Amino acid sequence: MSPVNPASASAQGARGPWRAVIVDDQALLVSAFEMLLSSQPDLEVVGTAADGAAALELLGSRAQQLQGAAPVDVVLMDIRMPVMDGVTAIRAMRTGGDDRNDEHSAAREALRRTPVLVLTTFDEEELVLAALRAGANGFLLKDASAQVLLEAVRTVARGGSWLDPAVTGTVLAHLGAGEGGAGSEETVATTPGSGPGMGPKPNASGPASAMDATRPTGAEIGANGLFEPLTGRERDVLSLVCDGLPNAEIGERLHLAESTVKTHVKALLAKTGCRNRVELIVHAFRHGLVAVR
């Protein structure tokens, strides 16, 4: 599949470039990422932080200043950091939207919906799984090429997710052993390669919405990984979700309203017992619900 076109990636309207925050305790790495992103006309680094706690403070402050609007379009988050690690920070973000009706409730909700791209290394398998359960929107190895990094950032900023091939293998292996995920409802794009979840694909319909699926009452999951059979239309939607398409683009392909696509995605999450679209795509590949691309 062809790489995301920077021009089209930034064509979100007249609102300007995709805004990013970089969170990592390695100053040189932060500087390198900041220089790379800032060199692109459709990307803008609006802040950096050296640990999860500082990131939460920065993002929360921006959300309040923007009166509940999304503080940024994507957060690049390291996992291992002092003070507060990335997994804890993601979990705090995802549980921030509660029912308290106070002056900060809108800001908490905006923070909960902010997409996070986790920066990881080969030796952090358990932390990657913890980040998936916490609600990360994507995983990228720190030694990825500049082109892959930029494409991953744009994909997640558009509202989707990104799985590095090495990370995909880890997730598949652990999910196959019964591991699960948690977090927000959104799509996946992955880096070039072959096998489940390989190949860069544009992504989902909006920042994390955390629409947890409810498993059918009294139902038991079958050997095919389903609580209930999928309809033909649900299979159509699932196939395009696994291609990493946003809900809006799925709607265009299938001549459906975006709201109808969202309804089908909710049904897919419920029928598979998955809690987010990252998990849904891995689940679909693992159980053969879609053919490996």
Secondary structure by P-SEA (a helix, b strand, c coil): cccccccccccccccccbbbbbbcccaaaaaaaaaaaaaccccccccccccaaaaaaaaaaaaaaacccccccccccccccccccaaaaaaaaaaccccccccaaaaaaaaaabbbbbbbccccaaaaaaaaaacccccccccccaaaaaaaaaaaaacbbbbcaaaaaaaaaaaaaccccccccbbbbbcccccccccbbbbccccccccccccccccccccccccccccaaaaaaaaaaaacccaaaaaaaacccaaaaaaaaaaaaaaaccccaaaaaaaaaaacccccc
